Amino acid sequence: MRGVAVNKIYQSCAEAVADIWDGAVVLVGGFGGSGDPFNLINALVDHGARDLTIVGTGPAEWRPFIDKGLARKIISGFTNHPNRPEVTDMVESLVRSGKLEIETVPHGILEERIRAAGVGIPAFYSPVGVGTPLEVEREKRKFGVREFLLEHALKGDFALIKGHKADRLGNIVCRLAAGCRNITMAMGADITIAEVEEIVDVGELDPNRIDIPSIFVHRVVMAPKIVKWFMRDV
């Protein structure tokens, strides 16, 4: 019996995000503009799905959705903009008016919550936040002499990620620091959509250099590299 041919390549970013629904939880890869899937972000903004929960590192990942009024909730390590006070003011205004909900999560905990979702762990205990306002209304348990807070896995309906090269099966190689957060987020969503700069034939990627195995990737689209400087453009 012959195997079924697999081809995860989409012809455009618009096609790849066309079925993202209102109210979806969307994980957005990258860190402060490094390794961000800007083409997919722009395509999703143009698509116009509303009431989204955007999970990302900081403003580079969630600001486009805030600007267009498409986000209902932001889950991020940075929920303000340290270098753009006007963005921070806008976020605070939206929160005060009840139009936006934010959840600030320490970066390591954010990474681990997404990773936990990817490997089927529903929750875990962490010492981060004990004795601070973060422990309010949280389950706390003592192990040995230390106290820990319960953290729940964070799963996405979709993930938008960035890679350098991919094959038609969806194996992806990231370049330098651009793999940051993309690798974990690819694991943590029901449907992972990747933009890459180059698509190669199966077998051309060095198996020892594959950062994101095809089992975690459902759609791949080739798109030009977009560079944004955190201080100026996002």
TORFI-680340 format. One record per residue: residue in one letter; residue number from 1; x, y, z of N, C-alpha, C in turn. Coordinates in nm, 3 decimals, padded with zeros to 5 digits. Layout:
<nodes>
  type  seq       nx       ny       nz      cax      cay      caz       cx       cy       cz
     a  NUM        X        Y        Z        X        Y        Z        X        Y        Z
...
</nodes>
This chain:
<nodes>
  type  seq       nx       ny       nz      cax      cay      caz       cx       cy       cz
     m    1   00.085  -00.120   00.000   00.000   00.000   00.000   00.089   00.124   00.000
     r    2   00.064   00.209  -00.094   00.145   00.330  -00.106   00.099   00.435  -00.005
     g    3   00.196   00.513   00.044   00.162   00.621   00.135   00.096   00.737   00.062
     v    4   00.021   00.815   00.135  -00.045   00.932   00.079   00.053   01.048   00.076
     a    5   00.063   01.114  -00.038   00.153   01.228  -00.050   00.109   01.340   00.043
     v    6   00.205   01.402   00.108   00.176   01.511   00.201   00.237   01.639   00.148
     n    7   00.157   01.742   00.140   00.207   01.872   00.097   00.135   01.977   00.178
     k    8   00.208   02.045   00.267   00.149   02.143   00.358   00.167   02.287   00.308
     i    9   00.209   02.303   00.183   00.240   02.435   00.131   00.113   02.509   00.090
     y   10   00.100   02.632   00.139  -00.008   02.722   00.099   00.049   02.830   00.008
     q   11  -00.034   02.882  -00.079   00.014   02.976  -00.180   00.026   03.120  -00.129
     s   12  -00.042   03.152  -00.020  -00.036   03.288   00.032  -00.064   03.287   00.181
     c   13  -00.020   03.392   00.248  -00.049   03.407   00.390  -00.199   03.424   00.413
     a   14  -00.264   03.495   00.322  -00.408   03.516   00.336  -00.482   03.383   00.333
     e   15  -00.442   03.294   00.244  -00.505   03.162   00.237  -00.478   03.082   00.364
     a   16  -00.357   03.095   00.418  -00.318   03.014   00.534  -00.394   03.052   00.660
     v   17  -00.436   03.179   00.671  -00.506   03.224   00.794  -00.655   03.243   00.774
     a   18  -00.707   03.205   00.657  -00.844   03.240   00.621  -00.950   03.179   00.711
     d   19  -00.919   03.067   00.779  -01.020   03.003   00.862  -01.004   03.032   01.011
     i   20  -00.918   03.125   01.047  -00.907   03.163   01.189  -01.033   03.238   01.228
     w   21  -01.100   03.188   01.331  -01.233   03.236   01.364  -01.230   03.344   01.472
     d   22  -01.340   03.417   01.482  -01.358   03.514   01.591  -01.347   03.441   01.725
     g   23  -01.274   03.503   01.818  -01.260   03.446   01.952  -01.150   03.342   01.965
     a   24  -01.073   03.319   01.860  -00.967   03.218   01.866  -00.853   03.263   01.956
     v   25  -00.782   03.164   02.013  -00.658   03.188   02.087  -00.543   03.168   01.991
     v   26  -00.465   03.274   01.969  -00.359   03.271   01.869  -00.224   03.295   01.936
     l   27  -00.134   03.198   01.926   00.003   03.213   01.974   00.085   03.277   01.862
     v   28   00.161   03.380   01.895   00.241   03.451   01.796   00.388   03.444   01.836
     g   29   00.470   03.382   01.753   00.610   03.360   01.785   00.696   03.484   01.772
     g   30   00.822   03.470   01.812   00.917   03.579   01.804   00.938   03.648   01.938
     f   31   01.039   03.734   01.940   01.072   03.807   02.063   01.119   03.946   02.026
     g   32   01.033   04.044   02.049   01.070   04.183   02.026   01.110   04.215   01.883
     g   33   01.051   04.145   01.787   01.083   04.170   01.647   01.178   04.070   01.587
     s   34   01.244   03.989   01.668   01.333   03.885   01.617   01.255   03.757   01.596
     g   35   01.249   03.711   01.472   01.177   03.588   01.443   01.027   03.603   01.447
     d   36   00.976   03.723   01.429   00.832   03.744   01.429   00.773   03.713   01.292
     p   37   00.657   03.647   01.287   00.592   03.616   01.159   00.510   03.735   01.108
     f   38   00.580   03.842   01.070   00.511   03.967   01.036   00.415   03.951   00.919
     n   39   00.450   03.868   00.820   00.360   03.849   00.706   00.229   03.785   00.750
     l   40   00.238   03.685   00.836   00.117   03.620   00.885   00.037   03.712   00.977
     i   41   00.108   03.791   01.059   00.039   03.887   01.144  -00.042   03.984   01.058
     n   42   00.021   04.039   00.955  -00.049   04.134   00.868  -00.167   04.068   00.798
     a   43  -00.149   03.941   00.756  -00.257   03.871   00.688  -00.375   03.849   00.782
     l   44  -00.347   03.816   00.908  -00.455   03.794   01.003  -00.527   03.925   01.036
     v   45  -00.452   04.033   01.047  -00.514   04.164   01.068  -00.606   04.197   00.951
     d   46  -00.559   04.173   00.829  -00.642   04.199   00.710  -00.764   04.106   00.706
     h   47  -00.746   03.985   00.752  -00.857   03.888   00.756  -00.970   03.939   00.844
     g   48  -00.934   04.005   00.956  -01.033   04.075   01.037  -01.102   03.993   01.144
     a   49  -01.050   03.874   01.177  -01.110   03.799   01.289  -01.103   03.883   01.416
     r   50  -01.210   03.881   01.494  -01.221   03.970   01.609  -01.223   03.891   01.740
     d   51  -01.216   03.968   01.850  -01.223   03.910   01.985  -01.116   03.804   02.007
     l   52  -01.000   03.825   01.949  -00.892   03.728   01.960  -00.822   03.737   02.095
     t   53  -00.771   03.624   02.142  -00.676   03.623   02.252  -00.539   03.603   02.191
     i   54  -00.453   03.703   02.204  -00.319   03.699   02.145  -00.218   03.667   02.253
     v   55  -00.140   03.562   02.232  -00.035   03.522   02.325   00.098   03.549   02.259
     g   56   00.180   03.633   02.320   00.309   03.666   02.261   00.402   03.727   02.363
     t   57   00.523   03.750   02.320   00.624   03.804   02.412   00.597   03.948   02.450
     g   58   00.561   04.031   02.349   00.544   04.173   02.378   00.476   04.246   02.264
     p   59   00.491   04.379   02.259   00.418   04.461   02.162   00.438   04.423   02.016
     a   60   00.556   04.373   01.980   00.578   04.335   01.840   00.479   04.230   01.796
     e   61   00.433   04.148   01.891   00.341   04.040   01.857   00.194   04.081   01.870
     w   62   00.161   04.166   01.969   00.019   04.196   01.989  -00.025   04.335   01.946
     r   63   00.067   04.428   01.926   00.025   04.565   01.898  -00.060   04.578   01.770
     p   64  -00.027   04.509   01.659  -00.111   04.526   01.539  -00.258   04.493   01.564
     f   65  -00.284   04.397   01.651  -00.422   04.358   01.679  -00.490   04.459   01.771
     i   66  -00.412   04.521   01.859  -00.465   04.628   01.945  -00.501   04.749   01.859
     d   67  -00.411   04.785   01.769  -00.433   04.902   01.685  -00.563   04.892   01.605
     k   68  -00.598   04.771   01.562  -00.716   04.751   01.478  -00.839   04.706   01.558
     g   69  -00.825   04.699   01.690  -00.939   04.662   01.772  -00.983   04.517   01.756
     l   70  -00.888   04.430   01.726  -00.922   04.290   01.699  -00.898   04.198   01.818
     a   71  -00.831   04.247   01.922  -00.796   04.162   02.036  -00.889   04.188   02.154
     r   72  -00.936   04.080   02.213  -01.015   04.088   02.336  -00.926   04.073   02.458
     k   73  -00.818   03.993   02.444  -00.730   03.966   02.557  -00.587   03.951   02.507
     i   74  -00.492   03.999   02.588  -00.350   03.984   02.562  -00.288   03.904   02.677
     i   75  -00.215   03.799   02.644  -00.137   03.724   02.742   00.008   03.737   02.699
     s   76   00.089   03.803   02.782   00.223   03.840   02.735   00.317   03.865   02.852
     g   77   00.445   03.853   02.822   00.546   03.892   02.922   00.552   04.042   02.939
     f   78   00.529   04.115   02.830   00.520   04.262   02.834   00.379   04.300   02.792
     t   79   00.304   04.362   02.880   00.170   04.408   02.845   00.163   04.561   02.839
     n   80   00.280   04.623   02.832   00.288   04.765   02.800   00.405   04.781   02.703
     h   81   00.440   04.904   02.670   00.552   04.927   02.578   00.655   05.014   02.649
     p   82   00.769   04.957   02.689   00.865   05.031   02.769   00.925   05.152   02.700
     n   83   00.920   05.154   02.566   00.983   05.264   02.492   00.884   05.352   02.417
     r   84   00.757   05.316   02.422   00.655   05.394   02.352   00.540   05.422   02.449
     p   85   00.548   05.530   02.527   00.445   05.558   02.628   00.306   05.572   02.570
     e   86   00.296   05.613   02.443   00.163   05.628   02.384   00.094   05.492   02.369
     v   87   00.174   05.386   02.347   00.116   05.251   02.337   00.070   05.206   02.476
     t   88   00.153   05.231   02.577   00.114   05.196   02.714  -00.013   05.269   02.753
     d   89  -00.023   05.398   02.721  -00.144   05.475   02.753  -00.266   05.417   02.684
     m   90  -00.249   05.375   02.556  -00.361   05.318   02.482  -00.409   05.188   02.546
     v   91  -00.313   05.102   02.586  -00.349   04.976   02.650  -00.423   05.002   02.780
     e   92  -00.370   05.093   02.863  -00.435   05.123   02.990  -00.575   05.179   02.970
     s   93  -00.592   05.261   02.868  -00.724   05.318   02.840  -00.823   05.209   02.800
     l   94  -00.779   05.115   02.718  -00.867   05.006   02.674  -00.904   04.916   02.791
     v   95  -00.808   04.891   02.879  -00.835   04.806   02.996  -00.935   04.875   03.088
     r   96  -00.914   05.003   03.115  -01.003   05.076   03.205  -01.145   05.086   03.150
     s   97  -01.157   05.090   03.018  -01.290   05.101   02.956  -01.356   04.965   02.938
     g   98  -01.288   04.858   02.976  -01.344   04.724   02.965  -01.338   04.664   02.826
     k   99  -01.262   04.725   02.737  -01.254   04.675   02.600  -01.140   04.575   02.579
     l  100  -01.052   04.563   02.678  -00.936   04.475   02.665  -00.903   04.415   02.800
     e  101  -00.867   04.289   02.800  -00.820   04.221   02.920  -00.673   04.185   02.899
     i  102  -00.592   04.203   03.001  -00.451   04.167   02.989  -00.413   04.071   03.101
     e  103  -00.321   03.983   03.070  -00.265   03.890   03.167  -00.113   03.894   03.150
     t  104  -00.044   03.951   03.249   00.101   03.960   03.243   00.161   03.834   03.305
     v  105   00.244   03.765   03.227   00.301   03.638   03.270   00.452   03.645   03.258
     p  106   00.528   03.613   03.363   00.674   03.610   03.352   00.716   03.523   03.233
     h  107   00.821   03.565   03.164   00.857   03.501   03.038   00.884   03.351   03.053
     g  108   00.954   03.312   03.156   00.982   03.171   03.174   00.857   03.089   03.198
     i  109   00.764   03.146   03.276   00.638   03.077   03.302   00.554   03.071   03.175
     l  110   00.554   03.178   03.096   00.482   03.178   02.970   00.532   03.066   02.879
     e  111   00.663   03.056   02.868   00.724   02.952   02.785   00.685   02.813   02.835
     e  112   00.691   02.794   02.966   00.663   02.662   03.022   00.515   02.626   03.012
     r  113   00.427   02.723   03.024   00.284   02.695   03.009   00.251   02.650   02.867
     i  114   00.315   02.712   02.769   00.293   02.671   02.630   00.354   02.534   02.605
     r  115   00.475   02.514   02.656   00.541   02.383   02.639   00.460   02.272   02.704
     a  116   00.404   02.301   02.822   00.322   02.201   02.890   00.202   02.160   02.804
     a  117   00.139   02.258   02.741   00.027   02.226   02.652   00.072   02.136   02.539
     g  118   00.192   02.160   02.488   00.242   02.082   02.376   00.273   01.938   02.409
     v  119   00.307   01.911   02.535   00.342   01.774   02.574   00.234   01.708   02.658
     g  120   00.118   01.771   02.668   00.004   01.709   02.734   00.002   01.718   02.885
     i  121   00.076   01.815   02.942   00.074   01.836   03.087  -00.028   01.946   03.117
     p  122  -00.134   01.916   03.190  -00.241   02.016   03.209  -00.204   02.130   03.302
     a  123  -00.113   02.107   03.397  -00.077   02.210   03.494   00.051   02.170   03.565
     f  124   00.113   02.269   03.630   00.235   02.241   03.706   00.248   02.346   03.816
     y  125   00.333   02.320   03.912   00.357   02.413   04.022   00.489   02.486   04.002
     s  126   00.490   02.615   04.035   00.610   02.697   04.021   00.626   02.788   04.143
     p  127   00.749   02.816   04.184   00.770   02.908   04.297   00.759   03.055   04.257
     v  128   00.751   03.082   04.126   00.748   03.221   04.079   00.619   03.289   04.124
     g  129   00.632   03.404   04.189   00.516   03.483   04.229   00.470   03.463   04.371
     v  130   00.526   03.364   04.438   00.487   03.341   04.578   00.525   03.465   04.662
     g  131   00.431   03.510   04.745   00.456   03.627   04.828   00.437   03.759   04.758
     t  132   00.384   03.757   04.636   00.359   03.880   04.559   00.211   03.886   04.525
     p  133   00.164   03.998   04.467   00.023   04.006   04.426  -00.017   03.899   04.325
     l  134   00.081   03.835   04.259   00.049   03.731   04.163  -00.016   03.608   04.225
     e  135  -00.003   03.593   04.356  -00.059   03.474   04.420  -00.205   03.491   04.461
     v  136  -00.260   03.609   04.443  -00.398   03.634   04.482  -00.492   03.544   04.401
     e  137  -00.581   03.476   04.471  -00.681   03.387   04.411  -00.617   03.273   04.331
     r  138  -00.498   03.235   04.367  -00.430   03.123   04.300  -00.415   03.008   04.398
     e  139  -00.422   02.887   04.345  -00.400   02.770   04.429  -00.252   02.763   04.468
     k  140  -00.228   02.746   04.596  -00.090   02.741   04.647  -00.071   02.611   04.724
     r  141   00.046   02.550   04.707   00.073   02.424   04.775   00.219   02.422   04.821
     k  142   00.241   02.354   04.930   00.375   02.347   04.987   00.438   02.211   04.954
     f  143   00.560   02.218   04.903   00.641   02.098   04.878   00.769   02.114   04.959
     g  144   00.789   02.026   05.054   00.904   02.045   05.143   00.885   02.171   05.224
     v  145   00.982   02.261   05.217   00.973   02.385   05.294   00.932   02.504   05.207
     r  146   00.908   02.481   05.079   00.876   02.592   04.989   00.732   02.587   04.944
     e  147   00.679   02.706   04.912   00.544   02.717   04.860   00.549   02.739   04.709
     f  148   00.448   02.686   04.640   00.443   02.693   04.495   00.302   02.730   04.452
     l  149   00.293   02.797   04.336   00.164   02.834   04.278   00.133   02.743   04.160
     l  150   00.005   02.711   04.145  -00.037   02.627   04.034  -00.045   02.710   03.906
     e  151   00.016   02.661   03.801   00.012   02.724   03.669  -00.055   02.627   03.571
     h  152  -00.147   02.678   03.492  -00.218   02.594   03.396  -00.152   02.602   03.258
     a  153  -00.156   02.492   03.187  -00.105   02.490   03.050  -00.180   02.592   02.965
     l  154  -00.110   02.644   02.865  -00.168   02.748   02.778  -00.166   02.697   02.634
     k  155  -00.281   02.658   02.586  -00.292   02.600   02.452  -00.356   02.698   02.356
     g  156  -00.307   02.701   02.234  -00.363   02.788   02.132  -00.448   02.711   02.033
     d  157  -00.547   02.780   01.978  -00.620   02.722   01.864  -00.531   02.725   01.740
     f  158  -00.456   02.835   01.726  -00.363   02.852   01.614  -00.231   02.907   01.667
     a  159  -00.123   02.879   01.597   00.006   02.943   01.622   00.058   03.000   01.491
     l  160   00.105   03.123   01.496   00.173   03.186   01.382   00.320   03.190   01.414
     i  161   00.403   03.124   01.333   00.545   03.116   01.363   00.628   03.153   01.241
     k  162   00.758   03.174   01.265   00.852   03.213   01.160   00.969   03.115   01.158
     g  163   01.003   03.068   01.039   01.121   02.984   01.021   01.206   03.038   00.907
     h  164   01.321   02.976   00.887   01.409   03.017   00.778   01.385   02.932   00.654
     k  165   01.390   02.800   00.670   01.367   02.708   00.560   01.268   02.601   00.604
     a  166   01.196   02.548   00.506   01.105   02.436   00.532   01.101   02.347   00.410
     d  167   01.062   02.221   00.430   01.030   02.135   00.317   00.878   02.119   00.309
     r  168   00.829   02.052   00.206   00.684   02.045   00.185   00.613   01.962   00.292
     l  169   00.690   01.884   00.370   00.631   01.808   00.479   00.609   01.893   00.603
     g  170   00.676   02.010   00.608   00.662   02.098   00.723   00.775   02.093   00.822
     n  171   00.884   02.023   00.790   01.004   02.031   00.873   01.065   02.169   00.857
     i  172   01.106   02.232   00.968   01.150   02.372   00.964   01.284   02.389   01.032
     v  173   01.368   02.471   00.968   01.495   02.515   01.026   01.482   02.663   01.058
     c  174   01.517   02.701   01.179   01.518   02.843   01.218   01.660   02.896   01.208
     r  175   01.672   03.027   01.201   01.803   03.089   01.184   01.840   03.169   01.308
     l  176   01.954   03.134   01.367   02.008   03.206   01.482   01.901   03.220   01.591
     a  177   01.886   03.341   01.645   01.794   03.360   01.758   01.648   03.364   01.715
     a  178   01.621   03.357   01.584   01.484   03.366   01.536   01.399   03.247   01.577
     g  179   01.462   03.141   01.630   01.383   03.028   01.679   01.318   03.056   01.812
     c  180   01.357   03.168   01.875   01.305   03.200   02.008   01.152   03.204   02.008
     r  181   01.094   03.128   02.098   00.950   03.119   02.119   00.878   03.049   02.005
     n  182   00.930   03.055   01.880   00.864   02.988   01.769   00.861   02.837   01.788
     i  183   00.972   02.781   01.837   00.981   02.636   01.851   00.878   02.586   01.951
     t  184   00.869   02.653   02.066   00.773   02.612   02.168   00.630   02.634   02.122
     m  185   00.602   02.747   02.059   00.465   02.777   02.018   00.416   02.681   01.911
     a  186   00.507   02.632   01.828   00.466   02.534   01.727   00.407   02.409   01.793
     m  187   00.455   02.377   01.912   00.407   02.259   01.985   00.273   02.284   02.052
     g  188   00.245   02.409   02.085   00.136   02.439   02.176   00.003   02.475   02.114
     a  189  -00.014   02.454   01.984  -00.139   02.492   01.918  -00.199   02.375   01.843
     d  190  -00.330   02.380   01.824  -00.397   02.277   01.744  -00.356   02.286   01.598
     i  191  -00.341   02.408   01.547  -00.301   02.429   01.407  -00.187   02.529   01.405
     t  192  -00.072   02.486   01.356   00.046   02.573   01.348   00.069   02.615   01.203
     i  193   00.079   02.746   01.183   00.100   02.805   01.051   00.236   02.872   01.050
     a  194   00.321   02.834   00.956   00.458   02.885   00.953   00.484   02.963   00.826
     e  195   00.548   03.079   00.841   00.602   03.148   00.724   00.753   03.126   00.722
     v  196   00.806   03.101   00.604   00.948   03.076   00.587   00.999   03.154   00.467
     e  197   01.130   03.170   00.461   01.190   03.245   00.351   01.223   03.156   00.232
     e  198   01.231   03.026   00.254   01.268   02.935   00.146   01.204   02.799   00.170
     i  199   01.156   02.737   00.062   01.102   02.602   00.068   01.188   02.512  -00.020
     v  200   01.232   02.401   00.036   01.323   02.310  -00.034   01.258   02.173  -00.047
     d  201   01.320   02.087  -00.127   01.270   01.952  -00.145   01.293   01.869  -00.019
     v  202   01.208   01.769  -00.003   01.225   01.676   00.108   01.361   01.607   00.096
     g  203   01.434   01.604   00.206   01.567   01.544   00.206   01.680   01.644   00.200
     e  204   01.649   01.770   00.165   01.754   01.871   00.155   01.793   01.930   00.291
     l  205   01.704   01.923   00.387   01.736   01.976   00.519   01.817   01.873   00.597
     d  206   01.922   01.920   00.662   02.002   01.833   00.749   01.914   01.789   00.866
     p  207   01.892   01.658   00.883   01.806   01.612   00.993   01.852   01.660   01.130
     n  208   01.983   01.683   01.146   02.035   01.729   01.274   02.014   01.878   01.296
     r  209   01.965   01.948   01.193   01.944   02.093   01.206   01.797   02.130   01.208
     i  210   01.708   02.034   01.202   01.566   02.064   01.204   01.525   02.106   01.345
     d  211   01.475   02.229   01.356   01.435   02.284   01.486   01.290   02.251   01.520
     i  212   01.204   02.246   01.417   01.062   02.219   01.439   01.023   02.103   01.349
     p  213   01.000   01.985   01.405   00.961   01.869   01.323   00.823   01.888   01.260
     s  214   00.802   01.822   01.149   00.679   01.839   01.073   00.555   01.798   01.150
     i  215   00.568   01.713   01.250   00.451   01.669   01.326   00.380   01.786   01.394
     f  216   00.453   01.895   01.419   00.394   02.011   01.486   00.347   02.118   01.388
     v  217   00.369   02.100   01.259   00.342   02.205   01.160   00.234   02.158   01.063
     h  218   00.133   02.241   01.044   00.020   02.203   00.960   00.014   02.280   00.828
     r  219   00.067   02.402   00.827   00.064   02.484   00.705   00.195   02.561   00.694
     v  220   00.244   02.572   00.571   00.368   02.646   00.545   00.344   02.738   00.426
     v  221   00.391   02.861   00.438   00.381   02.955   00.327   00.513   03.028   00.314
     m  222   00.559   03.046   00.190   00.683   03.120   00.168   00.650   03.269   00.158
     a  223   00.723   03.350   00.232   00.696   03.493   00.236   00.828   03.567   00.253
     p  224   00.836   03.689   00.202   00.962   03.764   00.212   00.995   03.801   00.355
     k  225   01.122   03.811   00.384   01.166   03.850   00.517   01.131   03.996   00.543
     i  226   01.069   04.021   00.659   01.039   04.157   00.701   01.117   04.185   00.828
     v  227   01.192   04.294   00.829   01.272   04.331   00.946   01.209   04.453   01.010
     k  228   01.184   04.445   01.141   01.132   04.561   01.214   01.219   04.582   01.336
     w  229   01.257   04.705   01.357   01.337   04.738   01.474   01.245   04.771   01.589
     f  230   01.262   04.701   01.699   01.174   04.712   01.815   01.157   04.856   01.860
     m  231   01.266   04.933   01.860   01.261   05.069   01.912   01.182   05.164   01.823
     r  232   01.169   05.131   01.693   01.116   05.228   01.600   00.981   05.193   01.540
     d  233   00.959   05.066   01.511   00.847   05.032   01.424   00.735   04.954   01.492
     v  234   00.756   04.899   01.611   00.652   04.816   01.669   00.617   04.865   01.809
</nodes>
